[in-house]
Amino acid sequence: MPLTMNRDVFITCAVTGSGATQDRSPHVPRSPKQIADSAIAAAKAGAAVVHCHVRDPETGAPSRKLAYYREVTDRIREAEVDVVLNLTAGMGGDIVFGNTEAPFPLNAGATDMVGATERMAHIAECLPEICTLDCGTMNFAEADYVMTNTPGMLRAMGGMMTALGVKPEIEAFDTGHLWFAKELVREGTLVSPALVQLCMGVPWGAPNDLNTFMAMVNNVPADWTWSAFSLGRDQMPYVGAAVLAGGNVRVGLEDNLWLGKGHLATNAQLVERAATIIENLGARVIGPAEVREKLGLVKRAPVQVAA
């Protein structure tokens, strides 16, 4: 079937993620100020959307601390550059089992599994325009770690997002995740048309070969909006692949640390490289105002907290 190229493309920058990358590059931001500053720089470079996790400022370990999200949100909203804020809601779904002969008790130090309301606490507090919904459970790279998102949990969290007026970005790591996302829309938990991020090459989800990628693309309803990314050296090739297949793109240090061999990247540099690829394909990079119009988002002002 012929490809239908997207001529009006938005770039999402995934600023820091929750992977153990904080000691592999000095450009991976840790503190709320560093994360916000990196997001603002990415927006100035052409990102219409910034996707943010938070980390412990001292250790760089992933965190769910509300105060960190609040600071990141306020700093971005108070900046002189406009950008759509996308916060993760994927934290709090981590189960790490014991060894293969004794899976219980769980590895208490590594397991972080909490209820839907707690997983959504920073979303309810900060009210970003978009937040992520990891639409399925998956064996996730490490031997005994499972990214856990049950149908009941997803229905609860998706319903909260809809009630809050926050646009869910469905993170689809495999075709079954898209299948369940369509069910959430069909039953009214999520509103159509939905927003999807196709997550390619994440062990052990959908591999990043083009046949699998097009299977994912062809399972997204025609009236939905989608983006895609892959990891490491495949990040920039997937910028081209996503645009040619009709989608939008995601880049950033959450998924890739390198601009080229031996050259560690900043988020702004990755966004600039993606924008160059998009424009060289004959497409146009659109900004946050057009993204809001396309997705039906409403920009939120900084929240004034009483002393």
Secondary structure, 3 states (H helix, E strand, C coil): CCCCCCCEECEEEECCCCCCCCCCCCCCCCCHHHHHHHHHHHHHHCCCEEEECEECCCCCCEECCHHHHHHHHHHHHCCCCCCEEEECCCCCEEEECCECCECCCCCCCCCEECCHHHHCHHHHHHCCCEEEEECCCEECCCCCEEECCCHHHHHHHHHHHHHHCCEEEEEECCHHHHHHHHHHHHCCCCCCCCEEEEECCCCCCCCCCHHHHHHHHHCCCCCCEEEEECCHHHHHHHHHHHHHCCCEEEECCCCCCEEECCEECCHHHHHHHHHHHHHHCCCEECCHHHHHHHHCCCCCCCCCCCC
